[in-house]
Structures are given as structure tokens and as C-alpha cells.
Amino acid sequence: MKHLLYIFVLLPTILLAQDYKTTLIPDSLKYNADAVMRFEELHITIKGIDRAVVKHKWAITILNENGDHFSFYSNYYSNLRSLSDISGKLFDTEGKLIQKIKKKDIGDVSATDESTLLSDSRAKYFAFHCKNYPYTVEFEDEEDYNGIYILPNWQPIEKAYLSLQQSKFIVETPLDYNLRYKQINYLGDPIITNKNSILTYAWEITNKISFQAEKWQPPINELTTKVLVAPKRFSIGGYSGDMSTWDGLGKFLLTLNKGRNELPDNIKQDVHTLTDKLTTKQEKVYILYNFLQQNTRYISIQLGIGGWQPLEAKFVGEKKFGDCKALSNYMVAMLKEAGVNACYVVVKSGSGNHFNLIEDFSAPYYFDHVIACVPDKKDTIWLECTDQTMSCGYTGSFTDNRKVLMVTDTGGTIVTTPHYSINENRGINNVHASVSNDGTLSAEVISIYTGLLQEDLHDLYYHATQKQRDKYYNHSLNLPTYKVENINYKESKGRIPEIEEHISITSLNYASVTGKRLFIQPNLFSKLEKLTTDKPRKFDIVIDESHIAIDTIALEIPKGYSLESMPKNVSINNKFGFYSIEYSIKDNLITTIRKHTENENRFPASEYLELAKFYEQMYKADRAKMVFVKDE
């Protein structure tokens, strides 16, 4: 338990005037920064388990045009959260006030997209358009929470190239309120005071130098200060719960979902017609997932508590649409009607390495999406219920390899979604090509992509326009100039989906003809780039995906040429992965076999130069040339 410091002092208030002269910014904070947070105070006043007021004031000095996005204001509101007292000011480099936001200048729009049918979420926004650098913007607003489920968290530096002079986080609660908090990269404890039966928690950081974005850097939560806060007991939309444990949070979600899994009679009949004669659980899952995909579509509906509560299964069955919560709840209901135990699962969606929850701090802000799961000790099946084209049992990079909250019949438990290994993420290219006497390349490419590597092609195949496909293919290959003549796809669905792609390519002047000599780069397409080494590496190297790529290239050159020089075979095997390229020549046919594997791992920053050397070796080997001389 944290020690309570009974100190009767007046905390600095956000009402004090600030001096925004840019000369007051230390040079160390300007270095490698696009902007500097001059001052921030995030102040949460909790009135009870269902009411809070949040006041936020901040000022940022924009140093150059790359920092202009820091001068934009936006915030959301809904029936459960009002937004008021918005103010904004613009100051010049001397700290002189030159503009104030007028009420008529604040935009107010629906905070939805084209896939949303109904929502009470709206956004207010404003932007100062100033190009006289440096300049400073100051914003302030107030939010009133009608129900507490997710409280704001404090992370003053959320992006690279932002330095900070001062930021404070203050939370006031009634004496009997159980505030929970989790500190990340914060030294020491908060200052906690007790005055007039009000507990005040205060955190503050000053003079933090910006960091530069690096390839394969760790998640942002590892790099900067963050304080998470959450209640124990809470109430929202007429529902109450206890989120001090994951089991308790799962029980709350059960309460939200209670009575919403009753299917329409006609859907019950469909379920039994489809599954009663099937003998295995897997067969039932696959046929009902296909039924879901064929008979429903994703449409977002976010009204009040409906941001977390699914629409009834009857609604989905009758209307044939729903959001992720509704469709997942519907799928779980159909499976249970078929005698298959299934669970509702909340997850943080999106690709990348920064979505894992913190197991010792239960709270709902880790989640923004819902999927379904059929748990099994040997063969758990995961189901993305919003996608009408995804393979049954495949989560993909949208929800793979992360901790999630599974809602069981009794509460909640933390589990992990599938992790796709190097053998499941494969790219295999077989190329048959020829070079004409004038250097023109003609190639037929048959490629097979599996697992995470097939996702881009899956999206092109199902979700892109022809214009988008043309743009992709005419910019994605490592050739100076080329034209894609023909494209064909064939998809094989499964737990590890596979796409076979056939393309025909023509590239003028691919080979150089100079006098009697013919210069050819036999590795046609797969070419890695060098890593930059102009600045010292600061952060660990986090490679969060393993894969293997194999190219087999049969390249026919014009007859009448003899080999003058060819590159050596290369084979490199180290902790970062494996690379090899081998050549063989028979008559006028060059065969090249290239292999590259990349291993998921984490390496210290001190090994970056070694990794960069590995990439430089691969870069040179990928671009090695053969020279042929025309026979006399």
C-alpha cells in the first residue's frame, strides 16, 4: 500500500498564466524535435462510481512544418460523455497572443465512418494554420462523464520527435473510492494528499528529450512515461461491476450480454439443419462460420452503452447485420445451439507488437474489438466474425499473437491468440523468364503465399478496386521499368490460408547490352534494402514476425553468348536469420535459388550494426550481376 502524505499545499492550477516565449525552451529539448510540450495538466475529478469531470489543458510549441499535426485539436463526445469549455489560442515566437478560437470556428461532425449505421459519437475539431515557425498553440476543454467505465490515462509523449518541458496528472477521488493505478517508466510514487475527505494523486514529469523513431523499435509504452488509472467498482448505463480482476471484468461483460443470445426460431432450425448430421465439432464450426459469412454483413452500431453491449442475436438473425460485438455474440449463440461450447472474446485489434495487455492491471481500455472462440485443449478455433472472406479459424495479423480476455460462462480469463510461426508464413516464387537480344525481360511468375504473407494479396483480391490493384502491381516490384501484362489468383482457404498468384511481366532494357557484352542481374524481384547507420541506435531491435522466402528463377538468355564472370554463391547463417543465393548455368539457362528467413526475436541496440552488416551483405548479393560475351 502506498504511504499517504498529508501535506496541505496548493497544487499548481491550470488557471495560472503561462509564458510561451520560445527562448525559454532549453536547446536540449529543441534538438531533433519537431515540437515541444510546454505545459500540460490532465485533471480528473471523480465524483462517485458513475460520475467524473475531466479538465485538460496543454500548450505545444511547433518548431517546424513536421510538427504541424500537434497544432490540431480534436475530441469526442456522446450521450455518455459531454464536451464543453473548448478554448484555443495561438502565440508567436515571443509568446504574444495572436489568435483565439471562436465558437463558430470549431467543427462538429459525426465520429463515424461509412460502415456505421447508428452512433451517438461525435467529434469537435479545430486547427491553427500557421507557418511562421516557431509558434505555440494552447488548448483547453472539459468533459463530463455520465458513467465510468474507461478513465483517461496519462501519456504526455505519445509520439516521436516531441520533447516535453512539464506535464502533470492529477486525480481527485472521494476518500472511500478505490482508485487503482499502474505506473510505466515513472520513477517514485505519486504525491498523495488528503484534504476535506478528498484524496488527491499527483504525478509530474519535466524536461524529457524527444526520441527519434527507429525501424523495429519497441512498443511506445516501453519508451515513454505512462500512468494507467482504473476504478475498482464502477457504474455505467445502468450496469455496475468490479474490474479489479479479469474475472470480475468478464462477469460485467456477461451481465451486459445476458439474455442477448436467444436466436430466432428460423435460425435455430437452420442451425440444426446444417449441423445435426455432422459428427465432429470442427465440421459444425466450419459450416456455421460459412453460414455467418454468407448471411450477415458488418455494420457498426454504437449508441450509449451499446459501445460495449452487443445487439441481441434475434436482431442479427432478422436484420442480417451487426457490429463485431453483435456478430460474435450471434456466432457464439449459433454454436451453442449446435451443442458446441463457444466464447465471446474482447481483444485489441491491429497489426504490430504493441497490443498486449498488462496482466496485473485489469481494465477495459486494452480492447476495441470482439471475436469468438471455440476453446479446446488441443485444437482451439478462433473466429473473426466481421469478415465475409476470411478463412475459418484464421485470425491474421489483425488479432494474432496477443493476450485477450475470454468471457466464459462464469467470468473472464486471459488467454493468447494464435502465433504464426516461420513455417506458416511462407513466400515461394517460381520464375520462368527470358531476355531478348535487346535486353527486354519477359517473365512468368507463380507465387504461393501462406499465413501472414498472403494478407496483402487477399485484400487486393477481395477488397481493392482494379485501379488500386494496378497501382500496387506497377509499384511493388524491384524493377526499374516494367509492365504487368496479366494477373490471376487462386485462394485455398484453411487455418493457414494460401494464395497462388500468376503474373506475366515485361521489362524493357532489363539487361544491358554494351558492345559484345551482356550484363544481367539474375535475381529478378526479391531485393532487400540497406539499414541506415548514420545515427547511433538507441532502442532494442524488436522483430515481431518470422517468415521464409524462397525464389527459384530460371532465366534464359539469347544464344551465342559465353560466360565471362559470375558472382560467387553466398550463404550466411546467424542469429538474425538465414540467407543464401546460388547460381548454376547450363547452355543459355541461368538458374538462381535465393532463400531468406527472418527470425522473430529481440536484440539489444548494441547489435544493430551487426544486423546492418547482415543487411548490407544481402543487399549486395541480391544485386550481383553476371557478364556474358558474344561469341565470335
WOZI-V300301 format. One record per residue. N is the residue number from 1. RES is the residue in one letter. SS is DSSP state (a for helix, b for strand, c for the rest). D_LAST is the distance of its C-alpha to the last C-alpha in Angstrom with 1 decimal. Layout:
# WOZI-V300301
N/RES/SS/D_LAST, N/RES/SS/D_LAST
This chain:
# WOZI-V300301
1/M/c/89.8, 2/K/c/89.2, 3/H/c/92.1, 4/L/c/93.8, 5/L/c/94.4, 6/Y/c/97.5, 7/I/c/96.8, 8/F/c/98.6, 9/V/c/96.2, 10/L/c/94.9, 11/L/c/91.2, 12/P/c/89.2, 13/T/c/89.3, 14/I/c/86.7, 15/L/c/89.2, 16/L/c/88.9, 17/A/c/87.2, 18/Q/c/83.9, 19/D/c/82.5, 20/Y/c/78.9, 21/K/c/78.0, 22/T/a/74.4, 23/T/a/75.3, 24/L/a/77.1, 25/I/c/73.9, 26/P/c/72.8, 27/D/a/69.4, 28/S/a/68.2, 29/L/a/68.6, 30/K/a/66.6, 31/Y/c/63.6, 32/N/c/60.7, 33/A/c/63.1, 34/D/c/63.0, 35/A/b/66.7, 36/V/b/69.8, 37/M/b/72.6, 38/R/b/75.6, 39/F/b/78.3, 40/E/b/78.7, 41/E/b/81.6, 42/L/b/81.4, 43/H/b/85.0, 44/I/b/86.0, 45/T/b/89.7, 46/I/b/90.4, 47/K/b/93.7, 48/G/b/93.7, 49/I/c/91.6, 50/D/c/90.8, 51/R/b/90.8, 52/A/b/88.8, 53/V/b/88.3, 54/V/b/85.0, 55/K/b/84.8, 56/H/b/81.6, 57/K/b/81.1, 58/W/b/78.0, 59/A/b/76.5, 60/I/b/72.8, 61/T/b/71.5, 62/I/b/68.1, 63/L/c/66.0, 64/N/c/63.0, 65/E/a/61.6, 66/N/a/60.0, 67/G/a/63.6, 68/D/a/64.9, 69/H/a/65.0, 70/F/a/67.8, 71/S/a/69.9, 72/F/b/70.1, 73/Y/b/73.3, 74/S/b/73.5, 75/N/b/75.8, 76/Y/b/76.8, 77/Y/b/80.2, 78/S/b/81.8, 79/N/c/85.1, 80/L/c/85.1, 81/R/b/84.1, 82/S/b/85.3, 83/L/b/83.7, 84/S/b/85.8, 85/D/b/86.4, 86/I/b/82.8, 87/S/b/82.5, 88/G/b/79.7, 89/K/b/79.6, 90/L/b/77.0, 91/F/b/77.4, 92/D/c/75.7, 93/T/c/74.4, 94/E/c/78.0, 95/G/c/79.3, 96/K/c/81.0, 97/L/b/81.5, 98/I/b/79.8, 99/Q/b/79.7, 100/K/b/81.5, 101/I/c/80.5, 102/K/c/82.8, 103/K/a/83.7, 104/K/a/82.3, 105/D/a/78.9, 106/I/c/78.5, 107/G/b/76.4, 108/D/b/77.6, 109/V/b/75.3, 110/S/b/75.1, 111/A/c/73.1, 112/T/c/71.3, 113/D/c/68.1, 114/E/c/67.4, 115/S/c/67.9, 116/T/b/71.5, 117/L/b/74.3, 118/L/b/77.3, 119/S/b/77.6, 120/D/c/80.2, 121/S/c/77.7, 122/R/b/77.3, 123/A/b/75.7, 124/K/b/76.9, 125/Y/b/74.4, 126/F/b/74.1, 127/A/b/71.5, 128/F/c/72.1, 129/H/c/69.4, 130/C/c/69.5, 131/K/c/66.7, 132/N/c/68.7, 133/Y/c/67.6, 134/P/c/69.2, 135/Y/b/71.8, 136/T/b/73.9, 137/V/b/75.0, 138/E/b/77.9, 139/F/b/78.7, 140/E/b/81.6, 141/D/b/82.6, 142/E/b/85.0, 143/E/b/84.6, 144/D/b/87.4, 145/Y/b/86.6, 146/N/b/88.7, 147/G/c/88.0, 148/I/c/85.9, 149/Y/c/83.0, 150/I/c/80.2, 151/L/c/81.1, 152/P/c/78.8, 153/N/c/77.0, 154/W/b/76.3, 155/Q/c/72.8, 156/P/c/72.8, 157/I/c/69.1, 158/E/c/67.1, 159/K/c/63.9, 160/A/c/61.6, 161/Y/c/62.0, 162/L/b/65.8, 163/S/b/68.2, 164/L/b/71.9, 165/Q/b/75.1, 166/Q/b/77.7, 167/S/b/78.1, 168/K/b/81.1, 169/F/b/81.8, 170/I/b/85.4, 171/V/b/86.9, 172/E/b/90.6, 173/T/b/92.2, 174/P/b/95.7, 175/L/c/97.1, 176/D/c/96.8, 177/Y/c/93.3, 178/N/c/90.7, 179/L/b/87.7, 180/R/b/84.7, 181/Y/b/81.8, 182/K/b/78.6, 183/Q/b/77.2, 184/I/b/73.5, 185/N/c/72.5, 186/Y/c/76.0, 187/L/c/77.8, 188/G/c/81.5, 189/D/c/83.8, 190/P/c/85.0, 191/I/b/88.2, 192/I/b/90.7, 193/T/b/94.1, 194/N/b/97.1, 195/K/b/99.3, 196/N/c/101.7, 197/S/c/100.3, 198/I/b/96.8, 199/L/b/94.0, 200/T/b/91.3, 201/Y/b/87.9, 202/A/b/85.9, 203/W/b/82.3, 204/E/b/80.8, 205/I/b/77.6, 206/T/b/76.8, 207/N/b/74.0, 208/K/b/70.9, 209/I/c/67.6, 210/S/c/64.8, 211/F/c/61.9, 212/Q/c/58.3, 213/A/c/56.6, 214/E/c/54.0, 215/K/c/51.4, 216/W/c/52.9, 217/Q/c/56.3, 218/P/c/59.5, 219/P/c/61.8, 220/I/a/63.8, 221/N/a/67.0, 222/E/a/65.9, 223/L/a/65.2, 224/T/c/68.3, 225/T/c/72.0, 226/K/b/73.4, 227/V/b/76.9, 228/L/b/77.5, 229/V/b/81.0, 230/A/b/82.5, 231/P/b/85.9, 232/K/c/87.5, 233/R/b/89.7, 234/F/b/88.6, 235/S/b/89.5, 236/I/b/87.7, 237/G/c/88.4, 238/G/c/91.4, 239/Y/b/89.6, 240/S/b/90.1, 241/G/b/88.3, 242/D/b/87.6, 243/M/c/84.0, 244/S/c/84.7, 245/T/c/82.9, 246/W/a/79.9, 247/D/a/82.3, 248/G/a/84.7, 249/L/a/82.0, 250/G/a/81.0, 251/K/a/84.7, 252/F/a/84.7, 253/L/a/81.7, 254/L/a/83.5, 255/T/a/86.5, 256/L/a/84.4, 257/N/a/83.0, 258/K/c/86.2, 259/G/c/87.1, 260/R/c/83.8, 261/N/c/82.2, 262/E/c/84.3, 263/L/c/82.2, 264/P/c/83.3, 265/D/a/84.7, 266/N/a/81.9, 267/I/a/79.2, 268/K/a/81.1, 269/Q/a/81.0, 270/D/a/77.3, 271/V/a/76.7, 272/H/a/78.7, 273/T/a/77.1, 274/L/a/73.7, 275/T/a/74.5, 276/D/c/77.5, 277/K/c/75.7, 278/L/c/72.9, 279/T/c/73.4, 280/T/c/71.3, 281/K/a/71.5, 282/Q/a/67.7, 283/E/a/67.9, 284/K/a/70.8, 285/V/a/69.0, 286/Y/a/65.8, 287/I/a/67.7, 288/L/a/70.0, 289/Y/a/67.2, 290/N/a/65.5, 291/F/a/68.9, 292/L/a/69.1, 293/Q/a/65.7, 294/Q/a/66.4, 295/N/a/69.9, 296/T/c/70.0, 297/R/b/68.2, 298/Y/b/68.3, 299/I/c/70.6, 300/S/b/72.0, 301/I/b/75.8, 302/Q/b/77.2, 303/L/c/81.0, 304/G/a/83.1, 305/I/a/83.2, 306/G/a/80.7, 307/G/a/78.0, 308/W/c/78.6, 309/Q/c/80.5, 310/P/c/78.8, 311/L/c/80.0, 312/E/c/81.9, 313/A/a/79.9, 314/K/a/82.1, 315/F/a/80.8, 316/V/a/77.2, 317/G/a/77.9, 318/E/a/79.7, 319/K/a/77.5, 320/K/c/74.1, 321/F/b/73.0, 322/G/b/73.5, 323/D/c/72.1, 324/C/a/70.6, 325/K/a/74.1, 326/A/a/75.4, 327/L/a/72.5, 328/S/a/72.4, 329/N/a/76.2, 330/Y/a/75.8, 331/M/a/73.2, 332/V/a/75.4, 333/A/a/78.3, 334/M/a/76.5, 335/L/a/75.3, 336/K/a/78.8, 337/E/a/80.2, 338/A/c/77.8, 339/G/c/79.1, 340/V/c/76.2, 341/N/c/77.0, 342/A/c/74.9, 343/C/b/75.2, 344/Y/b/74.8, 345/V/b/72.5, 346/V/b/72.3, 347/V/b/69.1, 348/K/c/67.3, 349/S/c/64.2, 350/G/c/60.9, 351/S/c/57.7, 352/G/c/57.5, 353/N/c/59.2, 354/H/c/62.5, 355/F/c/64.7, 356/N/c/66.6, 357/L/c/70.3, 358/I/c/72.5, 359/E/c/74.4, 360/D/c/77.5, 361/F/c/78.1, 362/S/c/78.7, 363/A/c/78.4, 364/P/a/77.0, 365/Y/a/74.7, 366/Y/a/71.8, 367/F/c/71.5, 368/D/c/70.4, 369/H/b/69.4, 370/V/b/70.7, 371/I/b/69.0, 372/A/b/70.4, 373/C/b/70.1, 374/V/b/71.1, 375/P/c/71.9, 376/D/c/71.3, 377/K/c/71.2, 378/K/c/68.0, 379/D/c/66.4, 380/T/c/67.5, 381/I/b/66.1, 382/W/b/65.6, 383/L/b/65.8, 384/E/c/64.7, 385/C/c/67.1, 386/T/c/66.0, 387/D/c/62.5, 388/Q/c/62.3, 389/T/c/58.7, 390/M/c/58.5, 391/S/c/58.4, 392/C/c/61.7, 393/G/c/62.0, 394/Y/c/59.2, 395/T/c/60.4, 396/G/c/57.1, 397/S/c/56.6, 398/F/c/59.6, 399/T/c/62.1, 400/D/c/60.3, 401/N/c/61.1, 402/R/c/64.3, 403/K/b/68.0, 404/V/b/70.1, 405/L/b/73.8, 406/M/b/74.5, 407/V/b/77.8, 408/T/c/79.6, 409/D/c/82.9, 410/T/c/84.7, 411/G/c/82.8, 412/G/b/79.5, 413/T/b/77.1, 414/I/b/73.8, 415/V/b/70.8, 416/T/b/67.0, 417/T/c/64.6, 418/P/c/61.4, 419/H/c/58.7, 420/Y/c/55.2, 421/S/c/53.2, 422/I/c/49.5, 423/N/c/49.2, 424/E/c/50.7, 425/N/c/48.5, 426/R/b/45.0, 427/G/b/41.9, 428/I/b/39.3, 429/N/b/36.1, 430/N/b/33.7, 431/V/b/30.6, 432/H/b/28.1, 433/A/b/25.5, 434/S/b/22.2, 435/V/b/19.9, 436/S/c/18.5, 437/N/c/15.5, 438/D/c/18.1, 439/G/c/19.3, 440/T/c/22.5, 441/L/b/24.1, 442/S/b/26.2, 443/A/b/28.5, 444/E/b/31.4, 445/V/b/33.7, 446/I/b/36.6, 447/S/b/38.9, 448/I/b/42.2, 449/Y/b/44.7, 450/T/b/48.0, 451/G/a/51.1, 452/L/a/51.1, 453/L/a/47.4, 454/Q/a/48.1, 455/E/a/50.8, 456/D/a/48.7, 457/L/a/47.2, 458/H/a/50.7, 459/D/a/52.1, 460/L/a/49.3, 461/Y/a/49.9, 462/Y/a/53.7, 463/H/a/54.8, 464/A/c/52.2, 465/T/c/51.9, 466/Q/a/48.7, 467/K/a/48.3, 468/Q/a/48.6, 469/R/a/46.0, 470/D/a/43.5, 471/K/a/44.2, 472/Y/a/43.6, 473/Y/a/40.3, 474/N/c/39.0, 475/H/c/39.8, 476/S/c/39.5, 477/L/c/35.8, 478/N/c/33.7, 479/L/c/31.2, 480/P/c/31.0, 481/T/c/31.3, 482/Y/c/31.7, 483/K/b/33.8, 484/V/b/35.7, 485/E/b/35.6, 486/N/b/38.0, 487/I/b/40.4, 488/N/b/42.6, 489/Y/b/45.1, 490/K/b/47.0, 491/E/b/49.7, 492/S/b/51.4, 493/K/c/54.7, 494/G/c/56.4, 495/R/c/57.7, 496/I/c/54.1, 497/P/c/52.7, 498/E/b/49.0, 499/I/b/46.9, 500/E/b/43.7, 501/E/b/41.5, 502/H/b/38.7, 503/I/b/36.7, 504/S/b/33.7, 505/I/b/31.7, 506/T/b/29.2, 507/S/b/27.8, 508/L/c/25.9, 509/N/c/23.3, 510/Y/c/23.8, 511/A/c/20.2, 512/S/b/19.0, 513/V/b/15.7, 514/T/b/15.2, 515/G/c/12.4, 516/K/c/9.2, 517/R/b/11.7, 518/L/b/14.0, 519/F/b/17.5, 520/I/b/19.8, 521/Q/c/23.4, 522/P/c/23.9, 523/N/c/27.7, 524/L/c/28.4, 525/F/c/32.2, 526/S/c/34.5, 527/K/c/34.5, 528/L/c/37.6, 529/E/c/38.8, 530/K/c/40.2, 531/L/c/43.9, 532/T/c/45.7, 533/T/c/47.2, 534/D/c/48.6, 535/K/c/52.2, 536/P/c/54.0, 537/R/c/54.4, 538/K/c/58.0, 539/F/c/58.4, 540/D/c/57.4, 541/I/b/54.2, 542/V/b/55.2, 543/I/b/52.5, 544/D/c/54.4, 545/E/c/51.9, 546/S/c/49.8, 547/H/b/46.7, 548/I/b/43.5, 549/A/b/40.2, 550/I/b/37.3, 551/D/b/34.0, 552/T/b/31.6, 553/I/b/28.3, 554/A/b/25.8, 555/L/b/22.8, 556/E/b/20.0, 557/I/c/16.8, 558/P/c/14.3, 559/K/c/12.2, 560/G/c/8.5, 561/Y/b/9.1, 562/S/b/10.0, 563/L/b/13.3, 564/E/b/13.7, 565/S/b/17.5, 566/M/c/20.3, 567/P/c/24.0, 568/K/c/26.6, 569/N/c/29.0, 570/V/b/32.3, 571/S/b/35.8, 572/I/b/38.9, 573/N/b/42.4, 574/N/b/45.5, 575/K/c/48.8, 576/F/c/47.2, 577/G/b/45.0, 578/F/b/41.8, 579/Y/b/38.1, 580/S/b/35.0, 581/I/b/31.4, 582/E/b/29.0, 583/Y/b/25.4, 584/S/b/23.6, 585/I/b/20.2, 586/K/b/19.6, 587/D/c/16.5, 588/N/c/16.1, 589/L/b/19.8, 590/I/b/21.2, 591/T/b/24.9, 592/T/b/27.1, 593/I/b/30.8, 594/R/b/33.0, 595/K/b/36.7, 596/H/b/39.4, 597/T/b/43.1, 598/E/b/45.7, 599/N/c/49.2, 600/E/c/52.4, 601/N/b/54.3, 602/R/b/56.0, 603/F/b/55.0, 604/P/c/56.8, 605/A/a/55.7, 606/S/a/55.0, 607/E/a/52.0, 608/Y/a/50.3, 609/L/a/48.0, 610/E/a/46.8, 611/L/a/46.1, 612/A/a/44.3, 613/K/a/42.1, 614/F/a/41.3, 615/Y/a/40.3, 616/E/a/38.1, 617/Q/a/36.3, 618/M/a/35.8, 619/Y/a/34.8, 620/K/a/31.9, 621/A/a/30.8, 622/D/a/31.0, 623/R/c/28.6, 624/A/c/26.0, 625/K/c/22.4, 626/M/b/19.1, 627/V/b/15.8, 628/F/b/12.4, 629/V/b/9.0, 630/K/b/6.4, 631/D/c/3.8, 632/E/c/0.0
